């Protein structure tokens, strides 16, 4: 095998050119079959933490155990407060944090729509009953004397 070849290229060559099974490639390279299938289907592999990120995470946990606040840890380590919170398990991972919770609907005190409303006027000069149906689409007036 060529040592200058990156892993995804080598996995594809083993599978397609040399007809190796996913299980054989998994044992040879020491990666899971799921990761191999992702490579073969041209999907992105899950991000792996670098050594520097792992060291940063260990330092964050150590400083928290010593009693430092999250803000002080972020300034000391040189990262954001969100990174400190995710490392300590206080904040969900970024992909989950972006998904906002559905907003709760609040009930207003507006009147419910009524199919038929009746207005009554009892003036001496104007005595009538007004009927309104289909939310005001049709209005009818009837004199009380009828």
C-alpha positions in Angstrom: 0.0 0.0 0.0 1.2 3.5 -0.7 1.7 5.4 2.5 1.1 8.8 0.8 -2.5 7.8 0.0 -5.2 9.2 2.3 -7.6 6.8 4.0 -10.8 7.5 2.0 -8.9 6.9 -1.3 -7.3 3.7 0.0 -10.6 2.4 1.2 -12.2 3.0 -2.2 -9.3 1.3 -4.0 -9.5 -1.7 -1.7 -13.2 -2.1 -2.2 -13.7 -1.3 -5.8 -10.4 -2.2 -7.4 -9.3 -5.1 -5.2 -12.8 -6.4 -4.4 -12.3 -6.4 -0.6 -15.4 -6.6 1.6 -16.3 -3.9 4.0 -15.6 -6.3 6.9 -12.0 -7.0 5.6 -11.3 -3.3 5.1 -12.6 -2.6 8.7 -10.2 -5.1 10.1 -7.3 -3.9 8.0 -7.7 -0.2 8.7 -9.2 -0.4 12.2 -12.3 1.7 11.5 -15.9 0.8 11.8 -18.0 -0.6 9.0 -20.3 2.4 9.2 -17.4 4.8 8.5 -16.3 2.7 5.6 -19.9 2.8 4.2 -19.9 6.5 4.5 -16.6 6.8 2.6 -17.9 4.4 -0.2 -21.2 6.4 -0.5 -19.2 9.7 -0.7 -20.8 11.0 2.5 -18.9 13.0 5.1 -17.2 11.1 7.9 -18.0 12.3 11.4 -15.5 14.8 12.6 -12.8 13.5 14.9 -11.4 15.7 17.6 -7.8 16.7 17.1 -5.1 16.2 19.7 -5.1 19.9 20.5 -8.9 19.9 21.0 -8.7 16.9 23.3 -5.9 18.7 25.3 -8.1 21.8 25.5 -11.0 19.8 26.8 -8.9 18.1 29.5 -7.6 21.6 30.6 -11.2 22.9 30.7 -12.3 20.1 33.0 -9.2 20.4 35.2 -9.8 24.2 35.6 -13.5 23.6 36.5 -12.5 21.1 39.1 -10.2 23.7 40.6 -13.2 25.9 41.0 -12.9 28.4 38.2 -16.0 29.9 36.6 -17.0 29.2 33.0 -16.2 32.8 31.9 -12.7 32.7 33.6 -12.0 29.3 32.0 -12.9 30.6 28.5 -10.6 33.6 29.0 -7.7 31.4 30.3 -8.0 28.7 27.7 -8.7 31.2 24.9 -12.0 29.8 23.6 -15.6 30.8 23.7 -18.0 30.3 26.7 -20.1 28.0 24.5 -17.1 25.7 24.0 -16.5 25.6 27.7 -20.2 24.8 28.3 -20.3 22.0 25.6 -17.1 20.5 27.1 -18.6 20.5 30.6 -21.9 19.1 29.4 -23.8 22.2 30.3 -24.8 23.1 26.8 -26.0 20.7 24.0 -23.7 20.2 21.0 -23.9 22.8 18.3 -26.0 20.8 15.9 -28.7 20.4 18.6 -28.4 23.9 19.9 -29.4 25.4 16.5 -32.7 23.6 16.5 -35.1 25.9 18.3 -38.0 24.6 20.4 -41.4 25.3 18.9 -43.0 28.4 20.3 -45.9 28.0 22.6 -49.1 29.4 21.3 -50.8 31.9 23.6 -54.5 32.3 23.7 -55.8 35.8 23.0 -58.9 37.2 24.5 -60.4 37.8 21.0 -63.9 36.6 20.6 -64.5 33.3 18.9 -65.9 33.7 15.3 -69.7 33.3 15.3 -71.6 32.2 12.3 -74.6 34.4 13.2 -74.8 37.6 15.3 -77.9 39.5 16.3 -77.9 43.2 17.0 -81.0 44.8 18.6 -81.8 48.4 18.6 -84.7 49.6 20.8 -84.9 53.3 20.0 -88.3 54.8 19.7 -87.6 56.1 16.2 -85.5 53.2 14.9 -86.7 49.8 16.2 -85.2 46.9 14.3 -83.3 43.6 14.6 -80.2 43.1 12.5 -79.0 39.6 11.6 -75.5 39.0 10.4 -74.5 35.6 9.1 -71.2 34.1 7.8 -69.1 36.6 9.8 -70.6 39.7 8.3 -70.8 38.6 4.7 -74.6 39.0 4.7 -76.7 41.3 6.8 -80.4 41.5 7.1 -82.5 44.1 8.9 -86.0 43.5 10.1 -88.3 46.0 11.6 -89.7 44.9 15.0 -93.1 46.0 13.9 -93.3 43.2 11.2 
